[in-house]
Amino acid sequence: MQDALDALVARHESLRTVFAAQDGRPYQTVRPPAPALITRDDLTGAAEADTGIAELLHDEVHELFDLAAGPLFRARLITVGPEDHVLALSAHHSVIDGTSFGIVLTELAELYAAQVAGRPADLAPILLRYTDFAAWQREHYLDSPVMDKHLAYWETQLRGVPALELPSDRPRPSLFSFRGAYVRHRMSAQTHDKVHEYARPMA
């Protein structure tokens, strides 16, 4: 598993990326390939292994990431028995999203199977990286007349709309509670009809 994860991290630059700030401006650094971080826990013979697994996964989920120090992708391997293990993968959303996680899991399964079988992994080479796409997007979209057209459209649409005033008297807590609440607001029938019309799929 260590070899498979090392190969996965070496294959994807985003899994080796960290983010720091200089003079108030963030920047990213892609680190060279290095062994993936795996935290190992052994619950072999534990009386209540399921409870132990749940507690370890709870700790993993609530362990914060250091964007500047990294790593922003890590693994936790929990051994329950000689042939029974639980692997938990954690990643910061700045380096991976839900769709990409599916790709990561598929590739990790192939890399692991290849290691076990002693064969090369059957993975196509990566010809285009996300940094290449980001550079293309900035050149051909963000810094182009296309973006100017979209920006002008929304400036026209939102002209005269009152500024959104959000409360700022409650600083973000160090630990999130995820407690929420309902806020009820009655809208007019005219506004409802406009929202409904705007949200209707185009034919």
N, C-alpha and C positions, 0 to 999 in steps of 0.2 A: 504493500500500500504506500509506503514511503516513496519508493521508486516511481510508482504511478503518479502520485501527487507532485513529485518533483518534476516529472515530465510535463504534467499539465500546467504547472506554474511557468515552466520554461517556454511552453508553447504560446501562452497568452500574456501579452505585456500588461494588460489591465490588472491581472492578478499580482503583478509586481510593482504596481504604481502606488505612490504615496503623494500626499498634498501638504505643502507647507505655505507659509506666507512671508513675504519680504516687503517691508514698507507698506503694509496693509493690503498688498496684492497677492492673491493666491497663485501658486504655480505647481505644476506636477513634475514628478521625477519618476522615471521608469528605472527600476533597479535591475542589475544583472541577475541572471538565474541563480538561485540559491535553494538549499533544502527547504521544503515547505514546513511550516510550523504545525506539528501534531502534538496535541496534549493527550497523554495516555493514562487511562484509568483501568484498574484491574478489580473487577467485582467477582472474580471466580470464587465460588463457594459461599457467596454472600447469602444470608438467610432470606432477605427480601430484595432480590436483585432489581425487580421492577421499580421499587421505590427509590433505590439508589440511582438507577438510570434516570428517572424523572428528576431527581434532585440535581444530578450532574448536568442534564440538559437545561434545566432552569438556570443554573449558574452560567452555562455557556451563552444562553440567549441574552442574559443581562450583563455580560462582560462587555464593557465599552471598547470602542476602537480608538486608537490614537492616529489621527489622519496623517500627522507629520512623521511619526516614528514607524507606523505600520507594525506588522503586516495587516493588510485590509482583507485578507483571505486566510482562513485558518481551518484546521480540522481537529476533531476530538474523536479519539478511538477508545471505545469502552469495551473491554474484554469481559464477557460473561462466562465463557467456557472455552475449551480448546478449539471448538468449531463454531463458536457463537460470539459475534461481535456486533457492536452498534457504532456506525460512523456518522458523526454530525459535522456538517460543513457550515461555516458561518462566513459571511462576506458583507462588507459595507456597500450600501447602495450606490456609492460613487464609482465603484469599479465593476458592478454587475447588476443586472436587473432580472426580473422573473423569467423572461424568454431566454436570456443568456444562461441562466442557471440550468435550464433544461439541456442546453448544449454541453455545459460543463459536466453534468451527470452522465450523459451519453458517452462523452469522450473519456471520462474517468473510468467508466465500466470497461471500455475497450482497452485502455492502457493497463488496467489491472489484469484483465484476461490475458493480455499479451505477456505481461510479466510472469504470470503463473505458468503459461504455456511455453515460455522461453522463445517467443517469436517477436518479430517487429509488429508494432501496432498498425492496424489498418485504418489510418487516418490520412485524409488528403492534406497536402501542405497548405498553409494559410498564405494565400497570395495577396490578400487585401486586409490590412489591419484597420481597427477603428480609427486610429490616428490618421490614416490615409483618407478615410471617409470624412473625418472632421475637417481636414485641410481642404478637401474638395468642396465640402458644404460651405465653408467660410468664403472660399474664392468665388464659387458659382452661385451662391444663394444669399448668404448673410451680407456680403459686400457687393451686392449687385442691384441693378434696377428692379429685379423681381422683388427683393425685400423692400425697396423704397415704395413700390406700388402697394404692397400689403400694409406697410406702415401708414401710408397716406390714407388708405381705406379706413383703418381703425381709428386714426386720428379724426377723420370726418364723422364716423359713427359715434364716437364717444365725446365729441365736442359738446360742451355744456353739461355733461354729466357731473353731478356733485362728487367731490373727492371722497373716497372711502375712508372713514375715520374709524380706526380700530383702537380699542383700549390698550394703553401701554403702561398701566399702573401695576401690572402683575408680571414681574420678571419670570422667565422660564426657570422652573425648578431643576435641581441637579438630578433628580430621579422623576421620570414620568409616571403618573398614576393611571393614565388612560381613562380617567373618569370623565364622563361626558354628561350632556343634558340635552333636552329638547327645547328648541325655541320656536314658538308658534307665531305665525304672521299671516294675517288675512289679506289676501290680494283681491283686487277688483276683478269682476268678470271680464272686463276689457283686457286687463293685463294677463289674466289667465289665458284668454283666447290667443293673444299675441305670442305668449311663450309656447303654447301648444302648436301654433302654426309654425313658429321658428324651428321647433324641435322635430317636426315631422320629416321623415326621410324623403330625400329627393327622388322623384320617379325616374 
